[in-house]
């Protein structure tokens, strides 16, 4: 009897193990490895913020691997509050792909760039370093809006093998005491007044200023240099004009260093190779004096890109030696 009881016990245990195994839930199988880009569906927008790229007219952009593509993205609130601006990169037109880490960019990080709660258009500069081994690249700009809503704008990057030069023409820069913007981001061609400078100070590398003491020279300079001798402007604050800072204590001084020197290069025929060969370096001053319309200057931005600035015109009333005046310039810069 003991032996029969023993075998019955073994049978019962085996039965329980078998039943237990039948109730186990296997993990979900891996996605079908044969899925292609054509099988994917691009996400549907639920938000309605207006998204524009101000410095590129076309949604198809030529780039070179290793380029730092600078985008001037303007987001304008629709029905919902705008909260974040995100960037995604993919090798598939029908997929967002992987979110780009914007850490190190103003008000940015791994979860995008903060947007203000305002009805006014907001411009954010977004830098994207073009990787190797992927062509074309589909970049998606996303606005994250209240209520879980999102909107998208997709760009196509064609990765070529040659260096790219961006050209910005007819840029008006104001002196010390008029309403025109005095600061510029050479990477995007966008200009900024004091109220917008704090949010974009990392990208501002060309500033126009007129010295505050005789002989009142007119300067192209880095933003930090506009407050130093011999230019000597008063360090200013964006008083009361930044929605994130109603107390008006957001500084518009500071920013990255850029370097300048006079040049004999023909602005019209400059290429990526000739810009690479410019002799301007970090040992050159952070400013240069404008002598006359037609002057051409070399400059180098903080990230090592080189370019040319040509003075196309001056204010007919005030000229170059009066802070109430303005100049018009054209810029060529390596992408």
C-alpha positions, 0 to 999 in steps of 0.5 A, spaced: 500 500 500 505 504 501 508 503 494 501 505 491 500 511 495 507 513 493 506 513 486 499 516 486 503 522 490 508 522 484 502 522 479 498 528 483 505 532 483 506 531 476 499 533 474 499 540 478 506 542 475 503 540 468 497 544 469 501 550 472 505 550 466 499 551 462 497 557 465 504 561 464 503 567 460 509 567 455 512 574 454 509 578 447 513 575 441 518 580 438 515 585 433 515 582 426 522 583 423 520 583 416 516 589 418 518 595 413 517 602 413 511 602 408 508 598 413 508 603 418 503 609 419 506 616 421 502 618 427 496 623 426 496 630 429 491 632 434 494 639 436 493 645 431 499 649 433 502 652 427 510 650 426 514 654 421 522 653 419 523 660 418 530 659 415 529 654 410 523 655 405 523 648 402 522 642 407 527 638 403 534 641 405 541 639 403 546 637 408 553 634 409 554 628 414 557 632 420 554 639 419 550 642 425 544 644 422 541 650 425 533 651 424 529 657 426 523 654 428 517 658 430 511 655 434 504 659 434 499 657 439 492 654 436 487 652 440 491 649 445 497 651 450 504 650 447 508 646 452 514 643 449 518 643 442 521 636 440 525 633 435 525 626 432 530 623 427 528 617 423 530 613 416 523 612 415 518 617 412 512 613 416 515 613 423 518 619 428 524 614 430 528 616 435 527 623 440 533 627 439 536 629 446 536 637 446 540 638 452 545 644 452 540 648 448 537 653 451 531 651 455 532 644 452 533 637 454 532 630 453 524 632 453 525 637 448 525 645 449 520 649 453 515 653 450 511 659 453 504 660 454 503 665 450 499 667 444 505 670 440 509 666 435 515 663 439 522 662 435 526 657 438 533 655 435 534 648 434 541 645 432 541 638 429 548 634 428 547 630 422 550 623 423 553 618 418 550 612 415 543 615 414 540 618 408 535 621 407 534 623 414 527 624 416 526 630 421 520 631 425 518 637 429 513 636 434 509 641 438 507 638 445 500 642 447 495 642 453 490 636 453 495 631 450 495 634 443 501 634 438 502 637 432 508 635 427 512 638 421 516 633 417 523 635 414 527 631 409 535 631 409 538 629 403 545 627 405 550 629 400 558 629 400 560 636 399 560 642 404 554 646 405 554 654 405 548 658 408 547 665 405 543 670 409 542 676 405 539 683 406 539 683 414 538 689 418 541 690 424 540 696 428 544 701 433 544 702 440 538 706 440 533 704 435 527 699 435 531 694 430 534 688 432 542 688 433 543 681 434 544 675 429 544 668 429 549 666 423 547 659 423 539 661 422 540 668 419 535 670 425 535 677 428 533 678 435 531 684 440 533 685 447 527 681 449 528 675 445 536 675 446 536 671 453 532 665 450 537 665 444 543 667 447 547 661 445 546 662 438 547 669 437 554 670 434 554 677 431 552 683 434 552 690 431 554 696 436 556 703 436 561 705 441 559 710 446 565 715 446 569 718 441 570 717 435 564 713 436 566 707 431 561 702 428 562 695 430 561 688 429 562 684 435 560 678 439 555 679 444 559 679 450 564 684 447 558 689 446 559 691 453 567 691 453 572 697 452 572 700 446 565 699 445 562 700 452 555 699 452 551 698 459 549 691 461 542 691 459 536 687 462 530 685 458 526 689 462 519 686 463 518 683 456 519 676 457 513 672 459 517 667 463 520 673 467 515 679 468 520 682 473 525 684 468 531 681 471 533 676 465 540 678 462 541 680 455 549 680 456 553 674 456 553 669 450 558 665 446 565 668 443 566 669 436 572 672 433 573 677 427 578 680 422 578 684 416 578 680 409 580 681 402 576 675 400 570 675 394 564 674 398 560 672 392 564 667 390 566 664 397 565 656 397 565 651 403 572 650 401 574 657 401 571 659 408 575 653 411 581 656 409 580 663 412 585 665 417 580 668 422 582 664 429 580 664 436 586 669 437 583 674 433 579 680 437 571 679 438 570 685 434 572 689 428 571 696 426 566 698 420 570 703 416 565 703 410 559 700 406 562 694 402 567 692 407 568 684 408 570 681 414 571 674 416 568 671 423 569 664 426 563 662 431 564 659 438 563 652 435 568 653 430 564 654 423 567 660 419 564 665 415 564 672 411 560 678 413 559 684 407 556 691 409 551 692 404 548 699 406 548 704 412 542 708 414 542 714 410 540 719 415 545 717 421 551 713 418 556 709 421 558 713 427 551 714 430 547 709 435 541 711 432 542 708 425 543 701 422 546 697 417 544 692 412 549 686 411 549 679 408 552 673 411 555 666 409 557 661 414 559 654 414 553 649 415 
